[in-house]
Structure formats: structure tokens, C-alpha cells
Amino acid sequence: MVRNLTNGAKKPSTQGGEIANRRLRPHERVYEYLEQEYLTHPDGTRLPAAHEIASHLKVGLSTVQKTFRKLVDESRLKTLAGGGTYVINSLSLHPEKAIEVVIFFGAIKDHAVEIWQNRISGAIMQEAGDADIPIHIRPLRKLHEQPMALDAAIEALNSAHGTIIFPNALFDEIAQIAQQRNIPYVSLHPHAGEMTGNFVSTDYINLCRQAGEAWIACGRRRIALLQAHPSGPSPSNFLRAAGMVDAISERLGRGVDLRIVDSVSATEIAGRNAAELLFEKENYRPDAVFCMGDLIAHGFLGWLKEHGIACPDEVSIISGTGMQYLENPIPNPFPGITASRQPLDRIGRELLQMLLRRLRDGKSQPGIYLPTPFIGGATTTEKENALLME
């Protein structure tokens, strides 16, 4: 899909009279006229104004406008505010043209997040290199630090055929602009506006369900879920909580309790603060803790060691990211934490493949949750490890 706003609009074809004389309803005449005369033209071909087509076919203006909207929904046209209506054609018709893809990254709060983003974006780059069509990737990092962040996003989308959006504070605005311009997007993890489609994600529900079931089977009764939402409310946090609640629902409130602790950062300090809150301020004293990230787990485990609380005998700890198991891990002061092993390379490749399917087919794609195995470590018991790795 190549948009060229300098293209002049084609004048209505005289062949439209033949269509107008057939026994078709007004909206059918408009649709068939556009299908025959314009929709097979190259990407970026500008259509005549709606009122010109309405006059030519002797139909109401609202009929033409309704047909335009239908074709926009089908990803066959795109309308720019004040800039006209343009043809979108399948990418497969123009394999020689480079596809421009913008990646919007999230805020980097710590080194672990940087490695996580780089690993996924590296896989996107590899997938682009392996594709059968030329793809140009434009990464847009540290958008939140720019004084005119939204203007920078708009400028980046001006030349984009599609975009991949990582979790960030401007997600809603970027997605809205992309939708208005009919630019397909996919996201890393589901988002509040796209909970069923156009995303690739770790299977957080089954991840936490499996952890909860293992803990219940091993006699754990006071469970804590440590979350973080540095970019605002996160559907992935909701999915973790849903998985954990599902695992313990039959016993919740009847001998089994769950506490969820939210933090604005996924840091070691956040983990230490959560431990102090649970053990000293609320006197909850959990015996099983699921941490959304490694650094939170490191901080929580460090606090336990300083206060003489044995892990895993008294408290079992699981981390949800497993960054320590990557080829270039972060410095790990607490080796051996039981963790999930997120399929970061596959996530990156699936993101680009899904975006290309959207571009080729002009349709939304069902969301993908990728299976995520556990790696048993020293912060869970042998029995818990066996259950987690079944």
C-alpha cells in the first residue's frame, strides 16, 4: 500500500452510465461502479469526490458516502481528513515495492526491559530479512521522552504501510491515528481496545494458572501476585490475575487467600517494597509469590534473605519473565530463580507475520497466545518444579 497524496483524482468514467441503467439498488450501483472503474488501480490512486460520483450516477450523496465507509472497513479504500479518498490494493500485487513498517517501543525503565524489547525487535528484523518482499523497518524508541511525542508518531505514520506497537503510554493515541488512516497495526500483548485480535502475547492466563495449581497441590495457602504497570493499566496484568484466580477459585476464601500488589515499576526496589508491605505492614506473610518480572523477584528474595525467611521452604517464588535464561542475561545477583521462559524470538516473528497477513488480506487477525514453559530453579521445591514442568 503506497499512498501518494500528490496523485490527481481520476474523473468519473463515462462507463458508469451502463451501470446506472441496470436494475441495481443505488448502493449496489455505486459499489459496482467503484469496483469496475477504480478499485483495481494502483495503491494511492485518488478517487473523485463523493458528490461528483453521486451526480454522475444520479444517486444520493449519503449513498456514496456509506459505500466509501464500507470499503474503508474492508480495507479497500482509505480516507484522509481533508485529503480525499484513496485506493488500497493488496501488497501481493506490488511485490517490488518496499513495505514500510514502524515499530513504536515503550519506555525503558530498566536494563531488563531494554533486553526484552531488543530481543523481540531483533526477531522482527530477522523475519523481515527472510520475507519474500522487501520490508523496511523503522524503529521509534524513547517516544515518551520527546516533547512533541504525538507529533513524532503522526510524522512516522505518514509513510507507514503498517505498524507494530509495544506497550506504551501513547498506545491508544497511536492506534487511533492508525485506524483513522486505515493503517493496519498489531500489538505486543492484547490491549483494552483489542482483546480478541491483532496481537501476539505470552499465554499469561495459563502461565499463572499452572503456577497456582502447583502451589495448591503442594500445600501453599497464602499467595501473592506482584504486578507492575509502568505504562498505565495493562491487560497482561489482568490476564495474570485471571489465571491465578482460576487456579485457586474453588478454595479462595476457604483456607486459601490471594493478595495482588500493584507497583508503578518492575524494579528490585518495587520487589523489596512489596515484601515489606506484605510481611510487616499488612502481616499477610505469603508462602507463595508470583512476580511479573525478574527484578521484582530479585528484590523480594533479597528482602527475605535479609530477614531470615527461607526460600523455598517458607516462601516459594516464581518470576514471570525469565530474562536470566537469555543468551545475554542481565547481571543476576540471585541465580536460580524459578521462571517462565518467554518465547521472545517467536513473538517477534509472529508479530511481523501477523502484520503482513493484515496488509495482504485487509482483515483483522485473531490474537495469538504463545505457550510459555517454566524452568525450575532453587526458589521452588522439587515437587513444585516437577508440577510446573509437566
Beta strands, then each sheet from edge to edge (+ up, - down):
strand 1: 77-80
strand 2: 84-87
strand 3: 99-104
strand 4: 135-140
strand 5: 162-165
strand 6: 185-188
strand 7: 199-202
strand 8: 222-228
strand 9: 257-263
strand 10: 288-291
strand 11: 316-319
strand 12: 338-340
strand 13: 368-370
strand 14: 374-375
sheet 1: 1+ 2-
sheet 2: 4+ 3+ 5+ 6+ 7+ 13+
sheet 3: 9+ 8+ 10+ 11+ 12+ 14-
end
